[in-house]
């Protein structure tokens, strides 16, 4: 009896978590720096607690060390060298590296 109830609650919980992650994602992309940093921290907490992932575009904007937002020029510095993009967080100094694909 409690088994079916638990399943229903799990689906409802995940659905609410997805809705809150969507809302926090819009706050990250459209708000000022302070609100974006708070939304980024809350987004990571909700996604870890409920096992729901945010879009890769939004996840790439959050520093995994200090949970601050990585906006180029505002909270981060971007350098490109030999096909590698280096995104440096200006809060904690962590360097996020990713390779760039060549356009022919």
Secondary structure by P-SEA (a helix, b strand, c coil): caaaaaaaaaaaaaaaaaaaaaaaaaaaacccaaaaaaaaaaaaaaaaaccccccaaaaaaccccccccccccccbbbbbcccbbbbbccccbbbbbbbbbbcc
